[in-house]
Amino acid sequence: MLTSFAVERGFSDSRRPPPGSALEQWATVAKAPLWAVQAAATWLHAYAALTDPDEIGAVADVLAGVERGWEP
C-alpha cells in the first residue's frame, strides 16, 4: 500500500514494494527513504483520524520538513 500510494502521489517511480522486514528496519535501525516518509506522512495527514496531539504534531513536522528539503 505504501509503495503504490507513493507512486500515485509522485513521490517515487514505479517499483516493487519493499519486503516487510524493510519497514521494521526503517523504524528501528536504518533510515527510511524519503519517498516512504513523504508517502506515510501524507497518508496519515489525509486519511488517518489522528487525535493524539503528539502524533498530529509529528506528522505536521515531517510534512513541513520535507517541504523545506529535510531528509530523514
Backbone as a printed PyTorch tensor [residue, N CA C, xyz], in Angstrom:
tensor([[[  0.8130,  -1.1830,   0.0000],
         [  0.0000,   0.0000,   0.0000],
         [  0.8660,   1.2600,   0.0000]],

        [[  1.9180,   1.2920,   0.8340],
         [  2.7650,   2.4800,   0.9110],
         [  3.4160,   2.7830,  -0.4260]],

        [[  3.9240,   1.7540,  -1.0850],
         [  4.6020,   1.9590,  -2.3620],
         [  3.6350,   2.4530,  -3.4250]],

        [[  2.4700,   1.8310,  -3.5350],
         [  1.5150,   2.2580,  -4.5570],
         [  1.0250,   3.6800,  -4.2790]],

        [[  0.8300,   4.0340,  -3.0190],
         [  0.4370,   5.3970,  -2.6610],
         [  1.5350,   6.3800,  -3.0530]],

        [[  2.7970,   6.0150,  -2.7920],
         [  3.9290,   6.8800,  -3.1470],
         [  4.0130,   7.0910,  -4.6520]],

        [[  3.7870,   6.0490,  -5.4210],
         [  3.8340,   6.1550,  -6.8810],
         [  2.6820,   7.0260,  -7.3720]],

        [[  1.4810,   6.7990,  -6.8410],
         [  0.3080,   7.5870,  -7.2460],
         [  0.5090,   9.0800,  -6.9680]],

        [[  1.1640,   9.4050,  -5.8630],
         [  1.3680,  10.8060,  -5.4780],
         [  2.6240,  11.4210,  -6.0950]],

        [[  3.4020,  10.6240,  -6.8220],
         [  4.5960,  11.1420,  -7.4740],
         [  5.8190,  11.2270,  -6.5760]],

        [[  5.8010,  10.5410,  -5.4310],
         [  6.9470,  10.5500,  -4.5270],
         [  8.0130,   9.5560,  -4.9670]],

        [[  7.6190,   8.6070,  -5.8110],
         [  8.5270,   7.5430,  -6.2220],
         [  8.1630,   7.0750,  -7.6160]],

        [[  9.1620,   6.5810,  -8.3170],
         [  8.8970,   5.9050,  -9.5820],
         [  8.2910,   4.5480,  -9.2690]],

        [[  7.6920,   3.9390, -10.2630],
         [  7.1150,   2.6180, -10.0770],
         [  8.1960,   1.6530,  -9.6190]],

        [[  7.8890,   0.8820,  -8.6120],
         [  8.8470,  -0.0630,  -8.0390],
         [  8.1170,  -1.1950,  -7.3460]],

        [[  8.8540,  -2.2300,  -7.0680],
         [  8.2890,  -3.3230,  -6.2790],
         [  8.2130,  -2.8680,  -4.8310]],

        [[  7.2020,  -3.2970,  -4.1150],
         [  7.1290,  -2.9400,  -2.6970],
         [  8.3320,  -3.5090,  -1.9430]],

        [[  8.8100,  -2.7990,  -0.9470],
         [  9.9100,  -3.3340,  -0.1460],
         [  9.4300,  -4.5420,   0.6500]],

        [[ 10.3450,  -5.4490,   0.9840],
         [  9.9360,  -6.5860,   1.8090],
         [  9.4430,  -6.1020,   3.1680]],

        [[  8.5910,  -6.8810,   3.7930],
         [  8.0240,  -6.5000,   5.0830],
         [  9.0670,  -6.1760,   6.1290]],

        [[ 10.1920,  -6.8470,   6.0730],
         [ 11.2440,  -6.5880,   7.0580],
         [ 11.8500,  -5.1990,   6.8820]],

        [[ 11.7510,  -4.6250,   5.6930],
         [ 12.3040,  -3.2900,   5.4580],
         [ 11.5940,  -2.2570,   6.3210]],

        [[ 10.2780,  -2.3540,   6.4280],
         [  9.5350,  -1.3830,   7.2410],
         [  9.9760,  -1.4410,   8.6960]],

        [[ 10.1820,  -2.6440,   9.2020],
         [ 10.6460,  -2.7940,  10.5780],
         [ 12.0410,  -2.1960,  10.7350]],

        [[ 12.9260,  -2.4400,   9.7770],
         [ 14.2750,  -1.8860,   9.8430],
         [ 14.2550,  -0.3630,   9.7650]],

        [[ 13.3980,   0.1880,   8.9130],
         [ 13.3040,   1.6400,   8.8020],
         [ 12.8780,   2.2610,  10.1210]],

        [[ 12.0320,   1.5500,  10.8540],
         [ 11.5170,   2.0890,  12.1130],
         [ 12.4900,   1.9150,  13.2720]],

        [[ 13.4390,   0.9810,  13.1390],
         [ 14.2940,   0.6900,  14.2780],
         [ 15.7810,   0.9390,  14.0420]],

        [[ 16.2880,   0.6150,  12.8510],
         [ 17.7320,   0.6340,  12.6380],
         [ 18.1530,   1.5980,  11.5370]],

        [[ 17.5780,   1.4320,  10.3810],
         [ 18.0140,   2.1750,   9.1930],
         [ 17.1370,   3.4030,   8.9750]],

        [[ 17.6640,   4.3360,   8.1880],
         [ 16.8610,   5.4890,   7.7910],
         [ 15.8890,   5.0710,   6.7040]],

        [[ 14.6870,   5.5820,   6.7940],
         [ 13.6860,   5.3130,   5.7560],
         [ 13.9780,   6.1860,   4.5480]],

        [[ 13.7140,   5.6730,   3.3530],
         [ 13.8890,   6.5130,   2.1680],
         [ 12.8890,   7.6720,   2.1720]],

        [[ 13.2850,   8.7740,   1.5600],
         [ 12.4450,   9.9640,   1.5570],
         [ 11.0610,   9.6880,   0.9890]],

        [[ 10.9820,   8.9040,  -0.0940],
         [  9.6710,   8.6310,  -0.6920],
         [  8.7490,   7.9550,   0.3150]],

        [[  9.2870,   7.0810,   1.1560],
         [  8.4670,   6.3680,   2.1360],
         [  7.9920,   7.3050,   3.2420]],

        [[  8.8660,   8.2020,   3.6780],
         [  8.4940,   9.1700,   4.7120],
         [  7.4110,  10.1080,   4.1810]],

        [[  7.6040,  10.6220,   2.9650],
         [  6.6040,  11.5100,   2.3650],
         [  5.2650,  10.8020,   2.2260]],

        [[  5.2890,   9.5900,   1.7120],
         [  4.0410,   8.8530,   1.4990],
         [  3.3380,   8.5630,   2.8140]],

        [[  4.0780,   8.1100,   3.8100],
         [  3.4650,   7.7800,   5.1010],
         [  2.8650,   9.0210,   5.7670]],

        [[  3.6160,  10.1080,   5.7930],
         [  3.1120,  11.3250,   6.4320],
         [  1.9110,  11.8900,   5.6770]],

        [[  1.9620,  11.8680,   4.3550],
         [  0.8470,  12.3770,   3.5550],
         [ -0.3960,  11.5280,   3.7650]],

        [[ -0.2140,  10.2030,   3.7970],
         [ -1.3570,   9.3030,   4.0140],
         [ -1.9570,   9.5490,   5.3910]],

        [[ -1.1170,   9.6180,   6.4110],
         [ -1.6240,   9.8560,   7.7650],
         [ -2.3810,  11.1820,   7.8430]],

        [[ -1.8310,  12.2130,   7.2280],
         [ -2.4720,  13.5310,   7.2490],
         [ -3.8350,  13.5040,   6.5530]],

        [[ -3.9110,  12.7760,   5.4450],
         [ -5.1330,  12.7800,   4.6370],
         [ -6.1990,  11.7960,   5.1250]],

        [[ -5.7810,  10.6440,   5.6560],
         [ -6.7500,   9.5720,   5.8790],
         [ -6.8650,   9.0760,   7.3160]],

        [[ -5.8890,   9.2910,   8.1300],
         [ -5.9470,   8.7640,   9.4970],
         [ -6.6740,   9.7480,  10.4050]],

        [[ -7.4480,   9.2040,  11.2910],
         [ -8.1640,  10.0460,  12.2580],
         [ -7.2790,  10.2220,  13.4850]],

        [[ -6.2280,  11.0190,  13.3170],
         [ -5.3140,  11.2380,  14.4260],
         [ -5.9670,  12.1510,  15.4560]],

        [[ -5.8770,  11.7430,  16.7200],
         [ -6.4430,  12.5620,  17.7900],
         [ -5.3810,  12.9440,  18.8160]],

        [[ -4.2900,  12.2060,  18.8480],
         [ -3.2220,  12.4920,  19.7970],
         [ -2.4390,  13.7230,  19.3270]],

        [[ -2.3510,  14.7510,  20.1570],
         [ -1.6450,  15.9690,  19.7440],
         [ -0.1930,  15.7150,  19.3330]],

        [[  0.4710,  14.7700,  19.9910],
         [  1.8550,  14.4680,  19.6310],
         [  1.9490,  13.8510,  18.2340]],

        [[  1.0120,  12.9600,  17.9070],
         [  1.0020,  12.3520,  16.5740],
         [  0.6880,  13.3970,  15.5080]],

        [[ -0.2810,  14.2450,  15.7750],
         [ -0.6440,  15.3100,  14.8310],
         [  0.5640,  16.2290,  14.6090]],

        [[  1.2330,  16.5960,  15.6760],
         [  2.4040,  17.4540,  15.5640],
         [  3.5460,  16.7910,  14.8130]],

        [[  3.7460,  15.5030,  15.0470],
         [  4.8280,  14.7900,  14.3640],
         [  4.5850,  14.7340,  12.8610]],

        [[  3.3630,  14.4380,  12.4580],
         [  3.0410,  14.3950,  11.0320],
         [  3.2180,  15.7770,  10.4110]],

        [[  2.7480,  16.8060,  11.0890],
         [  2.8980,  18.1740,  10.5760],
         [  4.3760,  18.5560,  10.4630]],

        [[  5.1780,  18.1760,  11.4470],
         [  6.6120,  18.4760,  11.4050],
         [  7.2970,  17.7840,  10.2380]],

        [[  6.9420,  16.5230,   9.9970],
         [  7.5440,  15.7870,   8.8750],
         [  7.1640,  16.4430,   7.5590]],

        [[  5.8920,  16.7470,   7.3830],
         [  5.4510,  17.3690,   6.1280],
         [  6.1130,  18.7290,   5.9170]],

        [[  6.2130,  19.5280,   6.9590],
         [  6.8600,  20.8390,   6.8390],
         [  8.3500,  20.6770,   6.5630]],

        [[  8.9730,  19.7210,   7.2100],
         [ 10.3970,  19.4880,   6.9900],
         [ 10.7030,  19.0310,   5.5820]],

        [[  9.8710,  18.1680,   5.0480],
         [ 10.0720,  17.6880,   3.6740],
         [  9.9390,  18.8410,   2.7050]],

        [[  8.9760,  19.7250,   2.9440],
         [  8.8030,  20.8820,   2.0680],
         [ 10.0270,  21.7940,   2.0910]],

        [[ 10.7230,  21.8290,   3.2320],
         [ 11.9330,  22.6630,   3.3370],
         [ 13.1800,  21.9500,   2.8200]],

        [[ 13.0370,  20.6970,   2.3970],
         [ 14.1700,  19.9660,   1.8630],
         [ 14.8550,  19.0450,   2.8450]],

        [[ 14.2740,  18.8680,   4.0170],
         [ 14.8090,  17.9580,   5.0250],
         [ 14.7010,  16.5300,   4.5210]],

        [[ 15.6810,  15.7350,   4.8460],
         [ 15.6210,  14.3160,   4.5140],
         [ 15.7670,  13.5240,   5.7880]],

        [[ 15.0300,  12.4010,   5.8890],
         [ 15.0720,  11.5900,   7.1100],
         [ 16.4310,  10.9960,   7.3640]]])
